Amino acid sequence: MNIRLANSNDIEKINAIINDLNNVKKFCKFESDILNKEMYIM
């Protein structure tokens, strides 16, 4: 895994990731997944 400082060339990719995450979030029930011990994070 490579970590680096973001720059202006990354803005389009970052926005796409954020939009994808927002779409996924609408279909997930995070709280119940956590309470049921069904969610992992990295």
C-alpha positions in Angstrom: 0.0 0.0 0.0 1.3 3.4 -1.0 0.5 6.5 0.9 1.1 10.0 -0.5 -0.1 13.5 -0.2 -3.2 14.1 -2.4 -2.9 16.7 -5.1 -5.3 18.5 -7.6 -4.9 15.7 -10.1 -6.7 13.4 -7.6 -9.9 15.4 -7.2 -11.9 13.6 -9.9 -11.0 10.2 -8.5 -11.7 11.3 -4.9 -15.2 12.6 -5.9 -16.0 9.4 -7.7 -15.0 7.3 -4.6 -17.2 9.6 -2.4 -20.1 9.3 -4.8 -19.8 5.5 -4.8 -19.6 5.3 -1.0 -22.7 7.5 -0.7 -24.6 5.1 -3.1 -23.5 2.1 -1.1 -24.4 3.7 2.2 -28.0 4.1 1.0 -28.4 0.3 0.8 -26.6 -0.7 3.9 -27.8 -0.8 7.5 -24.5 -0.1 9.2 -25.8 0.1 12.8 -27.5 -3.3 12.6 -24.5 -4.8 10.9 -22.3 -3.6 13.7 -24.7 -4.8 16.4 -24.9 -8.2 14.7 -21.1 -8.4 14.4 -21.4 -8.6 10.6 -19.2 -5.7 9.5 -15.5 -5.6 9.2 -13.4 -2.5 8.4 -9.9 -2.0 7.2 
